Amino acid sequence: EPGTAGTFNFQRLYEISKVVTKNLNRVIDRNFYPVEEARNSNMRHRPIGIGVQGLADAFCLMRFSFESDEARQLNKDIFETIYFAAVEASCEVAERDGPYQTYEGSPMSKGQMQFDLWGVTPSDRWDWAGLRAKVAQHGVRNSLLLAPMPTASTAQILGNNEATEPFTSNMYNRRVLAGEFTVVNKYLLRDLVERGLWTPEVRNQIIADGGSVQNVATLPQELKDLYKTVWEVKQRKIIDMAADRGAYICQSQSMNLHVAEPSVRILSSIHFYTWRSGLKTGMYYLRTRPRADAIQFTVDQASLQKTRAASGEVNNDENSRAAANVVEEEEEPCLSCGA
């Protein structure tokens, strides 16, 4: 129901993850290889890469703000489920076709799963002891299983948010061959319409603030927290969630960070924090904001000034840049910078 929290179907995720694992394994055999070396490598190690998209969509449907403890726990549960299903499916294929050629000597052949290498204890949602016994008997067909990757294009096609990222904006313009049209966060739009808050003034304010809802005075704090953009989410939270799911990711993951005005100090702080968190890839892309904003011809300036005056807003330009988006300063100095 609109405005009410949903429940996550882990059983369905488990089933789909097994299907994906077996399909990707079959792609290795049916694929076209441009060079023989690539074919030989794939046949020896048989790696696959399972990723996700729409994590932010799931949080919205569950009514979890991206920075909440509930969202962090769901993030872990999702990737634990995918990893369990992928290992089980790969083991089932290995029972029929045998393990991959270089299986002997791998951590998995020694009974070490990915979370063991991280020193993490999984939940009791799934039968890990039973799975360990199966793997010890049959091995696995694939050397690597999970590799969350960027999904910008496919996510747009399927109407989801990219990969594991928060929403970049709640309202933006998309250009296609047929012209230009405005895209609104469908979950935000549903909530605003349901509450009778979708007015020209609110729409004007969101456009003026670059897709942020933090300055919309009529919105309750619950919605402001739920629909924070990536510029308003603390990047430390994004890194923490990446580290949480990292215990179930056997390859690596593409993690983008968004800092409006980066500096050497901020980047050093981020890199050391991601390293201490155990991430294999500390950063994929660093997204920044332009120094100057484009002139917003579609914004009704008179209406906007009236709305700002009524709400007592003073400096929305600074607010729209979202100050709380960097990792806290490191207590220890950067040795390379301080040398």
LOSE-896692 format. One record per atom (N, C-alpha, C): residue in three letters; x, y, z. Coordinates in pm, whole numbers, plus 50000, padded with zeros to 5 digits. Each point is the difference from the previous one (the first is absolute). Example, Ala and Ser with C-alpha at 12.3 -4.5 7.8 and 13.67 -1.06 7.14 Angstrom:
2
ALA513194943150780/ALA499115011950000/ALA500905012050000/SER499655010549928/SER500825011950006/SER499235010950073/
//
This chain:
339
GLU500844988150000/GLU499165011950000/GLU500885012450000/PRO499575010949929/PRO500785012349999/PRO500205005350141/GLY501255004250029/GLY500305006150128/GLY500224990350113/THR499844987049976/THR500224990050105/THR501244991849966/ALA500664995150105/ALA501244992449980/ALA499714986349942/GLY500864995649910/GLY499874986749942/GLY500854990050076/THR499994987749955/THR500854989650057/THR500884994549889/PHE501204995850035/PHE500934995149899/PHE499894984949987/ASN499864995349877/ASN499834985749972/ASN501374993649975/PHE500654995650108/PHE501324994049988/PHE499964986649928/GLN498914992850014/GLN499894987149932/GLN500015001849849/ARG499295010349952/ARG499985002749856/ARG501385004549951/LEU500675008250080/LEU501355004249964/LEU500944988049991/TYR499864990950092/TYR500804987650001/TYR499764991949872/GLU498754998549963/GLU499674992249880/GLU500555006449873/ILE499825013149988/ILE500485007249881/ILE501534999649993/SER500655001250114/SER501474999950003/SER500554986749951/LYS499324989150032/LYS500444986849953/LYS499834998949848/VAL498905005149949/VAL499784999749855/VAL501075008249928/VAL500295011950052/VAL501025008749939/VAL501364993250001/THR500354993750111/THR501294993350011/THR500154989049895/LYS498994991849985/LYS500084989049903/LYS499995005149856/ASN499265010749976/ASN499995005749865/ASN501365006049963/LEU500605007550093/LEU501305006049972/LEU501074989349982/ASN499894989350076/ASN500954989049982/ASN499894994149860/ARG498794999349949/ARG499794994549865/ARG500535009549893/VAL499965013050028/VAL500525009849905/VAL501494997549974/ILE500724995950103/ILE501444997349984/ILE500234989849889/ASP499174989749994/ASP500174989549899/ASP499505004249863/ARG498975008549997/ARG499385003649872/ARG500555013049942/ASN500865006750071/ASN500445013449961/ASN500944999749879/PHE500145011749936/PHE501005001749893/PHE501205007150061/TYR501194994749977/TYR501225005750056/TYR500875005649888/PRO500375012850006/PRO500785006049891/PRO501424994549991/VAL500564995550113/VAL501354994049998/VAL499974987050080/GLU500874990849964/GLU500024986950064/GLU500415000950148/GLU500845009950032/GLU500445001650138/GLU498825003050092/ALA499065008149952/ALA498825003350080/ALA499154987650023/ARG499864991949896/ARG499224987750013/ARG500654990450099/ASN501314998449989/ASN500714990950090/ASN499865004450146/SER500135013050023/SER499895005250137/SER498604997650057/ASN498995002949919/ASN498634998050047/ASN499694985350027/MET500514991249916/MET499744985850019/MET500734994450123/ARG501155005650031/ARG500764995350116/ARG499385004850132/HIS499635012750005/HIS499555005950127/HIS498485001850008/ARG499345001349887/ARG498545001249991/ARG499435010650097/PRO500505012349995/PRO499445010550087/PRO498725005849941/ILE499075003750084/ILE498815007249957/ILE499875012550088/GLY499165009349960/GLY499835012450077/GLY498545003550017/ILE499454997650117/ILE498605003350030/ILE499965013850065/GLY499155008749950/GLY499855013450057/GLY498555003050032/VAL499765012150044/VAL498645004150036/VAL499745014149948/GLN498765003749999/GLN499585013849977/GLN498745002550081/GLY499745012850029/GLY498765003550068/GLY500014998250151/LEU501185000350064/LEU500014998950147/LEU499275011850063/ALA500185011949944/ALA499305011750053/ALA498494998649982/ASP499574993649891/ASP498574997549979/ASP499464990950110/ALA500774989750034/ALA499574990850106/ALA499855007250132/PHE500955008950030/PHE499915007650125/PHE498755008850002/CYS499685006249887/CYS498795008549994/CYS498754991650022/LEU499944988449937/LEU498834991350015/LEU499874994850142/MET501134998250067/MET499994995350139/MET499855011550099/ARG500045012449949/ARG499915012250082/ARG501225001450090/PHE501174996349950/PHE501255001550074/PHE500785011649939/SER500395009650078/SER500905010349949/SER501364993649976/PHE500765005349905/PHE501254993749958/PHE501004999250115/GLU499945009350093/GLU500965000550110/GLU499544992450124/SER498854993649994/SER499434993650118/SER500674986650029/ASP499894995650125/ASP500534987050040/ASP499254988749929/GLU498705002149975/GLU499204989849932/GLU500484998049856/ALA500345011049933/ALA500524998949863/ALA501344992749999/ARG500825003150096/ARG501324993550008/ARG499864984950021/GLN499044996050084/GLN499794985750025/GLN499434993149877/LEU499055006549932/LEU499424994249879/LEU501074998149893/ASN500885009749987/ASN501104999249906/ASN500834987350024/LYS500334997450126/LYS500774987850034/LYS499204987449970/ASP498725000150036/ASP499174988149980/ASP499844996649853/ILE499885010349916/ILE499844997849856/ILE501234993149942/PHE501175005150033/PHE501224994349940/PHE500384986750062/GLU499644997950125/GLU500194986850060/GLU499154989749927/THR498775003749967/THR499094990949929/THR500514996949860/ILE500445010449928/ILE500504997949864/ILE501234990950002/TYR500905002550094/TYR501234992050008/TYR499694985450033/PHE499104997850096/PHE499634986350036/PHE499424992749880/ALA499075006649931/ALA499354993749884/ALA501004997249889/ALA500925009449977/ALA500984998349893/ALA500954988350030/VAL500474999250124/VAL500894988950037/VAL499274986749988/GLU498754999650047/GLU499234987649994/GLU499764995749856/ALA499635009649913/ALA499764996749860/ALA501284995349932/SER501115006750029/SER501284996149941/SER500424986250048/CYS499684996850124/CYS500304986750054/CYS499154989349931/GLU498745003249973/GLU499114990549932/GLU500514997049859/VAL500505010349931/VAL500554997749866/VAL501284991850010/ALA500805002850104/ALA501254992450018/ALA499734985450030/GLU498904997250066/GLU499634986150028/GLU499794992249870/ARG499505007149898/ARG499754993649870/ARG501225000549908/ASP500655011849993/ASP501075002049903/ASP501405000450060/GLY500094999850132/GLY501305000950065/GLY500375014450030/PRO500915002350095/PRO500435013750031/PRO500865005749888/TYR500225013150005/TYR500855006349897/TYR501434994850014/GLN500785001149893/GLN501304993249990/GLN500985003950111/THR499995012650040/THR500995004850098/THR499415000650141/TYR498964992150025/TYR499315000450130/TYR500914996050115/GLU500794989649982/GLU500874995150108/GLU500995010950042/GLY500075002250129/GLY500915010250053/GLY499345013450022/SER498785001749949/SER499275012650021/SER499465000650142/PRO499685012050050/PRO499425001150135/PRO498754991450016/MET499154999549897/MET498774992150008/MET500314985150016/SER501054995349935/SER500374985850011/SER500504996650140/LYS500395010450074/LYS500474998150138/LYS498905002950101/GLY498775001749949/GLY498885002450089/GLY499815014550041/GLN500715009249934/GLN499915014250033/GLN499125007249899/MET498855004750047/MET499145008149914/MET500405014850013/GLN499395008349918/GLN500435013949994/GLN499905007050136/PHE498924997850072/PHE499845006850129/PHE501014995150103/ASP500504987649984/ASP501044995050090/ASP501295008049983/LEU500285003849876/LEU501215007849972/LEU499895014150058/TRP498775004650024/TRP499775013350058/TRP499844999350152/GLY499944988050053/GLY499794998750144/GLY498595003650042/VAL499034997449912/VAL498605003450025/VAL499194987250022/THR499105000450095/THR499104988750025/THR498645002949937/PRO499534991849907/PRO498705002649936/PRO498854997450095/SER498825004349960/SER498804997750081/SER499584985349988/ASP498974996550074/ASP499494986249994/ASP498814998949906/ARG499885009549908/ARG498894999549903/ARG500124987849909/TRP501244996249965/TRP500244989149906/TRP500854989150066/ASP499954988049945/ASP500704988450057/ASP501454999749950/TRP500845007850063/TRP501405000749957/TRP500754987150028/ALA499684993550112/ALA500684987450033/ALA499714989349895/GLY498754999249957/GLY499644990449896/GLY500675003249868/LEU500105013049968/LEU500655004049875/LEU501494996950003/ARG500635002350114/ARG501434996750013/ARG500254985149973/ALA499114991750052/ALA500144985549982/ALA499884996349852/LYS499055006349929/LYS499844997349857/LYS501235004449921/VAL500505011950033/VAL501175005249929/VAL501224991350026/ALA500144995350123/ALA501134991350033/ALA499964987149920/GLN498794995449966/GLN499844987549926/GLN500135001849850/HIS499405010849946/HIS499925001649855/HIS500835011749945/GLY500385009550085/GLY500685011949951/GLY499015009849938/VAL500515009949928/VAL499165009749929/VAL500475000949855/ARG499115004049913/ARG500295000549857/ARG500665013149960/ASN499895010450083/ASN500475013349963/ASN500935005650106/SER501105006049956/SER500995005350094/SER499535012850067/LEU499265008249928/LEU499495012650052/LEU498535001249965/LEU499235006650087/LEU498555000149983/LEU499395013949997/LEU500285008350100/LEU499365013150010/LEU500965011149958/ALA499495009749924/ALA500805011649957/ALA499065011549967/PRO499415006550102/PRO499075011249973/PRO500665010849915/MET499405002649886/MET500585008949901/MET499095012249977/PRO500485010249927/PRO499125011349965/PRO498874995249910/THR498825005450021/THR498844995649919/THR499245011949943/ALA500715010749965/ALA499335012449958/ALA499024997749886/SER500444993449894/SER499144998449882/SER498854990350025/THR500314988150053/THR498954990050022/THR499015004650107/ALA500475007350099/ALA499105005050104/ALA499005009949941/GLN500465008549908/GLN499095009449933/GLN498964992449919/ILE500444989749929/ILE499084992349917/ILE498924993350085/LEU500394994850116/LEU499084992650087/LEU499295008950102/GLY500345012850004/GLY499325009150090/GLY500444999050144/ASN501264995950022/ASN500544999050136/ASN501115010050020/ASN500395002050126/ASN501155008450028/ASN501284991949979/GLU501085007049972/GLU501244993249965/GLU500604992150116/ALA500314987449976/ALA500794991550089/ALA499585001350146/THR500975003150087/THR499745001150144/THR500015014650045/GLU499895009349907/GLU500145014250033/GLU498705006250047/PRO500105010750082/PRO498805008050030/PRO499555007349873/PHE498825005950005/PHE499515007749885/PHE500885012349980/THR500425002349876/THR500815011849970/THR499165012650011/SER498764999349957/SER499095011450005/SER498574994850001/ASN499115007750059/ASN498594996150000/ASN499245005549880/MET500665008649923/MET499385005549880/MET501105004749906/TYR499944995449875/TYR501035004049904/TYR499424999149859/ASN500695006049905/ASN499594999649860/ASN500794989349927/ARG499314992349918/ARG500654989649919/ARG499825003549852/ARG501104999849928/ARG499965003149857/ARG500064987149919/VAL499074998649908/VAL499984988749907/VAL499825005649859/LEU499994991149901/LEU499885004649861/LEU498705007549976/ALA498944995950071/ALA498705006349979/ALA499875013550070/GLY500965003350086/GLY499935012850071/GLY500454998750144/GLU499545009250083/GLU500405000550140/GLU498774999150089/PHE500084992250106/PHE498874999050092/PHE500514999050143/THR499145003750095/THR500375000150141/THR499704986550064/VAL500954994950077/VAL499844987550073/VAL499925003250149/VAL498964994850066/VAL499815002350143/VAL500134986650071/ASN500644999950115/ASN500084988050084/ASN498584994850023/LYS499714988049948/LYS498624995050003/LYS499504997550141/TYR500904996750091/TYR499584997450139/TYR499685013150071/LEU500825010149975/LEU499735013250056/LEU498705005649945/LEU499804998749870/LEU498785005149937/LEU498774993450061/ARG500064987050020/ARG498884992750060/ARG499695005350140/ASP501055002150079/ASP499795004850137/ASP499445014250002/LEU500495008549911/LEU499525013849997/LEU498555000749954/VAL499654992349897/VAL498624999949951/VAL499064994550107/GLU500434989550067/GLU499174993850104/GLU499725009750115/ARG500975008550031/ARG499855009550110/ARG499455013549954/GLY499745001349871/GLY499495012649948/GLY501045011049998/LEU501284996349989/LEU501095009850006/LEU500625002849863/TRP499534993149895/TRP500585002049867/TRP499365012349937/THR500585011550028/THR499485012849953/THR501025006749909/PRO499595009949921/PRO500965007249915/PRO501135006350081/GLU499685004750122/GLU501025006350085/GLU501064989850042/VAL499554988050041/VAL500934989550041/VAL500854995549881/ARG499364998149887/ARG500734995849880/ARG501065010549963/ASN499625012650008/ASN500915010949968/ASN501215000250094/GLN499724997650129/GLN501064999950101/GLN500994988649975/ILE499484988149968/ILE500874988449977/ILE500895002349877/ILE499435005649894/ILE500785003049880/ILE501105010050032/ALA499645010550074/ALA500975010550034/ALA501144994750085/ASP499724990050083/ASP501024994350088/ASP500704987949940/GLY499874998449869/GLY500734989349933/GLY499554986050034/GLY498704998550033/GLY499474986850030/GLY499994996650148/SER500395009450085/SER499994997750145/SER498655004050058/VAL499574992950105/VAL498735003450067/VAL500245005650139/GLN501255002350036/GLN500325004150137/GLN499485013950034/ASN499785008549901/ASN499525013650025/ASN498505001749982/VAL499294989049973/VAL498555000849983/VAL499365000250138/ALA499515011550041/ALA499525001850138/ALA498804991250033/THR499184996849900/THR498774992450028/THR500244985050015/LEU501224995349969/LEU500284985650011/LEU500354996250143/PRO499444989050051/PRO500394995250133/PRO501444994949996/GLN500664999950116/GLN501404995950008/GLN500194985549953/GLU498984991750020/GLU500074986149957/GLU500274999049851/LEU499305008249921/LEU500214999749855/LEU501325006449961/LYS500425010250073/LYS501295006249970/LYS501134990150022/ASP499894991950105/ASP501034989850027/ASP499954988849895/LEU498784996049963/LEU499824989049907/LEU500525003449861/TYR499875012949961/TYR500355003949864/TYR501235009049994/LYS500944997750089/LYS501285006849989/LYS500704995649872/THR500615009449931/THR500774996549881/THR501414995850041/VAL500744994949904/VAL501344995150030/VAL500905011250051/TRP499675012549964/TRP500795011450047/TRP499715003250146/GLU498904994950051/GLU499585002950137/GLU500234988250095/VAL500344988549946/VAL500314988250081/VAL501485000650038/LYS500314997450126/LYS501394999950042/LYS500754988849927/GLN501115003649938/GLN500754990249923/GLN500584989050088/ARG500195003050127/ARG500464989750094/ARG498984988750007/LYS498715003449995/LYS498954989850003/LYS500074991049876/ILE500275006149886/ILE500104992349875/ILE501184990450007/ILE501125004750055/ILE501184991450014/ILE499724988750098/ASP499345003150111/ASP499694989750100/ASP499134989049940/MET499015004049918/MET499134990049938/MET500764991749898/ALA500945006349929/ALA500824992549905/ALA500864989750073/ALA500535003850116/ALA500814990750078/ALA499144988650056/ASP498785003250041/ASP499104989750053/ASP499734989149896/ARG499695004249878/ARG499694989949897/ARG501284994049941/GLY501145006650024/GLY501274994949948/GLY500334986150049/ALA499494996450118/ALA500264986750055/ALA499374989049916/TYR499085003749910/TYR499334990149916/TYR500305002249852/ILE500995008349971/ILE500365003049861/ILE501404994549973/CYS500084989849916/CYS501284993249980/CYS500895006949895/GLN499425008149912/GLN500855008049911/GLN500185013750066/SER499435010449944/SER500015013250063/SER498745007249957/GLN499835012450043/GLN498795007449969/GLN500345014149955/SER499165005449914/SER500175013749954/SER499255009350094/MET500755007850076/MET499405009350096/MET500345014349959/ASN498995007649963/ASN500195014149967/ASN499795008550124/LEU500805010350014/LEU499835009550110/LEU499735013849942/HIS499235008050073/HIS499575013149953/HIS500435010750100/VAL500925008549959/VAL500485010950085/VAL499885012849919/ALA499215009450049/ALA499725012249924/ALA501275007849971/GLU500845001750101/GLU501235007849984/GLU501174992150060/PRO500594990949924/PRO501074991550054/PRO501305007650022/SER500814994950090/SER501325005650027/SER500944988450030/VAL501295002950007/VAL500984989750034/VAL499704994250137/ARG499635008450095/ARG499704995450135/ARG498824990550001/ILE498945003649929/ILE498814991649996/ILE500294986749931/LEU500705000549887/LEU500314987749927/LEU500924990950080/SER500975005750069/SER500884991950086/SER499194993250109/SER499095007550059/SER499144994550106/SER499174988549947/ILE499425001749882/ILE499174989649939/ILE500834987549970/HIS501165001949938/HIS500824988549961/HIS500464991950122/PHE500405006850106/PHE500444992850119/PHE498834992850066/TYR498835006249998/TYR498844993850062/TYR499564987549923/THR499995000749867/THR499624988349921/THR501034988850015/TRP501285003750012/TRP501064990050020/TRP499824993150134/ARG499765007850104/ARG499804994250133/ARG498744991450005/SER499035003249917/SER498754992349997/SER500164986749928/GLY501144998249933/GLY500274987349933/GLY499504999149858/LEU499615011249941/LEU499484999649863/LEU501124997149900/LYS499714991349905/LYS500994996849897/LYS500135011749902/THR498895006449969/THR500005011849914/THR499535011850084/GLY500915009350028/GLY499665011250088/GLY499045009949938/MET500035001149868/MET499115009449931/MET499994996849852/TYR498825001049939/TYR499914998149855/TYR500025013749933/TYR498935007650015/TYR499975013849952/TYR499845009550117/LEU500665011549992/LEU499745011050092/LEU499195010449924/ARG498765002050041/ARG499135009749933/ARG500085013450074/THR500145010749925/THR500045013350059/THR498915008749938/ARG499835011950055/ARG499015009349947/ARG500695011749932/PRO499375005749898/PRO500615011549932/PRO500075012150091/ARG500985008549976/ARG500165012150080/ARG498825009449984/ALA499455000449880/ALA498865008949974/ALA498834991849950/ASP498805003550045/ASP498794993149956/ASP499445006549875/ALA499424991949913/ALA499395005249878/ALA498785008550035/ILE499715009749915/ILE498825008350020/ILE498754991449983/GLN499095000850098/GLN498814991549999/GLN498825007849939/PHE499884998749868/PHE498965007549930/PHE498604994950034/THR499894987350041/THR498684994250027/THR499495003150140/VAL500825006550082/VAL499595003150136/VAL499275013450004/ASP498845000150064/ASP499245012350021/ASP500655007450116/GLN500855009849970/GLN500785006750104/GLN499125007750098/ALA498955006249950/ALA499115007650089/ALA499344990850102/SER499504988749951/SER499374990350089/SER501014994250098/LEU501234997749951/LEU501044994350085/LEU500365009550114/GLN500175012949968/GLN500345009750104/GLN498895001350103/LYS498784999149953/LYS498865000750092/LYS499994988050093/THR500284988149946/THR500044987850081/THR501125000650101/ARG501165005049957/ARG501155001050091/ARG499725009950112/ALA499395011049966/ALA499705010050102/ALA499014994550103/ALA499024992349952/ALA498994994550091/ALA500604989650093/SER501004992549951/SER500594989450082/SER501195004750082/GLY500425012549978/GLY501135005350076/GLY501334994949952/GLU500054994649880/GLU501254994749946/GLU500935011549965/VAL501274998850036/VAL500945010949978/VAL501004996849889/ASN500634988450007/ASN501094996949908/ASN499834986149941/ASN499084999049907/ASN499734986749946/ASN501084995349904/ASP500815009249946/ASP501084995949912/ASP501004991350074/GLU500305004050123/GLU500924991950080/GLU499354986950042/ASN498705000750035/ASN499304987850041/ASN499974989949887/SER499795004749879/SER499884990849887/SER501314993049970/ARG501115005650049/ARG501304993449981/ARG500234989250103/ALA499164999450102/ALA500034989250099/ALA501364998750069/ALA500115005950116/ALA501295000350069/ALA500404986550057/ALA499014991850040/ALA500334987550072/ALA500294988649905/ASN501045001649919/ASN500234989649900/ASN501444995149995/VAL500775002550107/VAL501394995649998/VAL500304991550122/VAL501034991949987/VAL500474992150113/VAL500675009350099/GLU499824997550129/GLU500605008550100/GLU501515000149986/GLU500615010950042/GLU501445001649988/GLU500724989150079/GLU501094994849944/GLU500784989850068/GLU500705006050121/GLU500054992650109/GLU500725004650117/GLU501514999249977/GLU500444989849924/GLU501424998349972/GLU500375007849875/PRO501205006049997/PRO500405007449880/PRO500314990649885/CYS499855005049879/CYS500374992449880/CYS501525000749986/LEU500684988650007/LEU501454999850000/LEU500575005549870/SER499364996449887/SER500535004649871/SER499865015149985/CYS498955005750059/CYS499795014549989/CYS500855007550102/GLY500254993650115/GLY500725006950106/GLY501504998149995/ALA500474992149901/ALA501444997249993/ALA500775012449960/
//
